Amino acid sequence: MPQSPPSAVAKSGAGLTPNPGLTPMMLNHAAWVTPDAAETTDFYTRIMGMEIASTVLDDSVPSTGEKIPYFHIFFRMADGSTLAFFEAPGVPAPAKSSHPAYDVFNHIALEAKDRAEVLRWYEWLTSQGVDVIGPTDHDGLILSIYFHDPAGVRLEITTPLDKQWNRYTEKGYAHLKLWEDAKAKAKVEGRDVPVALLELIKDVRKRHD
Ligand SMILES: [Fe+2]
């Protein structure tokens, strides 16, 4: 059962009641707005090798009742999980990000079988005129390449190099505590928080190396 560190529990205002054994099973779908459903379909079916899983046409959003005519389309991956898009003509283009960090950090990663398959993806995508960054080895944890779909969604194809890559729970809580403590200390001392965090990052990396 997932644990919550005391600070996260306090921040969420959820009190100290433990999670009752509810953990999501898998990715059902992640969804974005696209300006062109046909172009998006070509990309996810032909380039990404996915199938159309489901579609919806509606004049209002079922969850909120908002009147927006849209076309909703889902594309299926090998495990049944999907990526989904909405085309809503007449909706203006999104506002630009306030900082490049948002354009780099916001992304979704799709898993490839192994290192060789990541390299095959690299060859295939570049042969189709897709700009690809990588492959990048993340400290022996995972190997990834990065690119964008036609709607500007940042995608990653990745494979675990370390079979335990998503099992470092204790280390994760330790890192979270270091991070929160360093931020709190910098604030109390009236120091610049990003500068203080840079020192923490250097220190943690030194210990890791
Ligand atoms: Fe990632």
Residues whose N, C-alpha, C, O or C-beta is under 5 A from the ligand:
A	BS01	LIG	A109 E156
